[in-house]
Amino acid sequence: MLYCRPQLQGILTWLVVRASTQNGVDVTKTATPQSIQSSVPPLEERINLLLSEPGMPSIACAESCTGGNVAARLSSISGSSAYFLGGIVSYSNSAKHTLLGIPNEILERVGAVSPECALAMAEGARHAFDADIAVSTTGIAGPTGATERKPVGLVYIAISIQGAHQVEEHHFLGDRATITSAATERALELLFDGIGQLIHNTTSD
């Protein structure tokens, strides 16, 4: 399966390597993205086109390693307040627990950089804002904070859609800014795909 979605000045292409289950959470693992030049509009504009009509799904986000960049890009589009309800930057474990309701058991057992935490963050944001869809990011942007099991560039991105969910594991290369940018782009891509899926399912009923 090949995912292709645009950046501001290019396209990031992901190749899905394999899927696995970690502690009951299905995780899709992907290869490092490659950049290809393109004139396709950025994802925040394409999301706006999908959601600009009345009655479209509402969205929210919860961010850790991307530090608010997902929310910044979504809110940079005029009229986005019609569908973007808000975002929570829960950088510390205490913020994840207090603002998103992440169980301490998850934070203590598998840590903040884990598929379980990413999924709980997405679900927590969706419930906090009463949104139809929410996306989350948690990872290690570096250069510090890495361990042998969790290297710099490891990022989990999750989406929660009214009872359904998806979690991806990424290993991005580059410096802190590059990793943050790549994670932001993929989060928007996953959100874009989820919106399209929800709209399709709604109109097909």
N, C-alpha and C positions, 0 to 999 in steps of 0.2 A: 504494500500500500504506500502511495507516495503523496505527501502533503505539500502543496505549493501555495504560498500566500505572500503578499508584498510587504516590503519595508517602504520607508519614505523615498529611497532612491534605488531600490532593487528588490529582489525576491529572495527570501530564505527558503531553501528546499530541504525538507526533512525526509529521511528514509526510515521507515519503521523497521526495527530490527527484529524484535520479538515481544511477546506479551508474557507476563508471569503473574503469579499471585504472591503477595507478601502479607502475611498475617491477616488473610481474608480480604485484602484489597487488591483488585486487579490493576496491574500497572503495565502500561505500554512503554517499552524502552526504545529510544530512538538514537539514530546516528547523529554526528555533529553536522549542523547545517552548513550549506555552501551558498555563497552569495551570487546571484545572477542578475544582471541589469534589466530593468523593466520600467515601463511608463505606467503601470497599473496603479490606480489610486491607493493611498495607504489604507490600512484596515479600519482605522477609526472613521474614515469617510464612507467606506463600504458598509460598515455597521450602521451608520447614520441612514444610508439609503434603505437598508432593510427595515429599520425601525421608525422611519419618519411618519408613517401613516398612523392614525389613531387606532387604538386597540391592539397594538403590537406588544410583544413581551417586554417586561422591564428587566433591567440588568443591574448587577452590583459586583463588587470585587473585594477581595481581602489580600493584602500584599505584605510580604516580609522582605525577601531579597531584592525585589524591584522597587521598594521604597516609595511607592506612590506613582510610579511612571505609567502604569496601566490606567489609573484613574485620570492622570494628567492628559493622556492622549485621548481618552474617551470624552473628557469634558472640554477639550480644545475645540470641538465642533459646535458651532452655533445651533441651538435647538436641541442639544443632547439631553437637557434636563427633562425632556418629555419621556425619556426611556431610561436614562442612567440615574439611578436613585442615590448612589454614593459608594464610597469605598472606605475601607478601614486598613490603615497601615499598622499592623501589629508586629512590631519588630522584636520586642522582647517576649519571653515566655509568659510573663505575667500579663502582658497586654493580650496575648493570644487567649489566655484563660479568661481574663476579665471581660474583654470586649467581644470575643467570638465564642466563648463557652467551650474552648478546647479542654477536654478532661485532663487533669494533672497526670492521670495514669498513662495517657499517650505521651505526654511531654517527658515523663520520667522513664518510661519503658523503651520507647523507640526514638524519642527526641523530636525537635521541631522540624528538622530536615528529614522527612519521612513521608511515604505515601499516605499513611494514616493521618498525619497532621495536615497535609495538603487537602485531603478530602474533608476533614473536619472543619478546616478554615473555609472552604467553599460553601459547605452546608451552613456554617455559622453565619456567613455573610448573607446568604440567601434568606435565612430566617430573620436576621437582624433588620434587614431592609424590606422584608416581605416581597422579595423580588422573584421573578420567574426563573432567572438564570443567574448564577454567580460563578466567578472564576477566581482561583487563588494561586499564589506563587510562594514557594519557600525553598531556600537553597543556600549555597555557600558561594558568594561572589568573589571572595578572596581580597587581598592575598593571604590574610590570616583566617583562622577559624577552622581549617581543614584537619581531618584525621585520616588515618590509613583507610578506614572504611568509608569515609565521606570526604572525598577530595574536592579541591576548588573546582568549580564548574558544575558540580552536582546540583540539579534543580528539579524539584517536583512541581508539576502544574496540574491543577485539578479543576474540574467543572462539575457543578451540581445543577440538575435540571429537573425540578418537580419529581423527585423520587429516583431519577436516573443519575448516573455519574460516570466520570472517566478520570483516570489519573495517569499522567505520563512521567517517565523518568528521563531526564536529559543530562548529557555531559557536554557542556559548552566549553569551548577553548577561548583563551584570550585573557586580557586584563579585566579588572573589576567592571569598568564601563562597558566593555564588549559583552561580558557575560550578562550584565543587567539588561542591556539592550536586546540581546537575543532572547532572554527569558520574557521580556515584555512583549516582544513581537510574537512569540509562540503563544503566549497567554491570549493575546488578541485574536490570533488565528483560531485557537481552540474555541474561544467565545463566538467568533463569527460562524464557525461550523455548527456550534450548538444552537445558535439562533436560527440558522437555516433549517436545521433538523426539527426544531420545535415548531416553526412556522409551517413546515411541510406536514408534520403530523397533525397540527391543528386544522389546516385547510383540507386535509384528506379525510377527516372524521365526518 
